[in-house]
């Protein structure tokens, strides 16, 4: 992934189960890893979607659908 914390991104169309994220713009806030007592690391990430008041935790599997966002390309 080439998006760094503090940068805007846009999700592509993922599938019908992710209607709230498909083609939406957000701010990447960075890693939100969970280090469990059994040694397993859950590699989640935190994003703030445009129009939302609270950040969302996403699974690392969604990272491949994130693209850098340039508002000038939307016109």
N, C-alpha and C positions, 0 to 999 in steps of 0.2 A: 504494500500500500504506500502510495506516495503523498498521502495527506498527513499533515502534522497538526498537533493540538493548536487550536485557535484559527484553523482554516475552514472556509466554507466548502461544502461538498453537496452533491446531488446524488440521490439513489436512482438507479435505473429501475426498470420494471422487473420485480423479483418474481412474484406470483400472486395469485388471488388471495392467499392467506395473509399477505402483508399490505393490505389496502392502505393502511395508515402511513406506510413508508414509501410506497411506490411513487417514483418520480418526484419526491419531495426534497426540499433543500434544508440543510441543517448546518450546525457548527460542531466540528469534531472537538471534543473536550479531552480526549486521551484515553489511556488504558484504565481499566477498572478491574484489575486482576484480583481474584479471590485466592488466598493461600490457605488451603484447608489443613487441618491438623494431621491428616493422613498423608500429607506431602503432595497431594494433587493441586495443581494450579489451574483454576478455571479462567481462561483468557477472554474476559468480557471487555467491552469498550463503552465509553459514555459519550452520548451525543445530545445536543439540544436542537430539536426540530423547530423550524420557523413556525411561530404561532403558539408554541407550547410554553408553559410557565416552568416546567420542571424537566430536568434531563431524563433521558431514557437510556437504559442499559441494553446493549445489543450483543449478540453472540459474535464471535470472530468470523463465523461463516458469512455474515452480511458484509464484511469488509470488501469482498470482491465486487460488490454491486455499487460501491461508492466511487464517484468520480469528482475531481476538482471542479468547483462551480465558478463559472465566470458569467456574471449577469449580462455582460455585453454580447455573449454568444446567443442569448435568448431572443434577441431582437431581430 
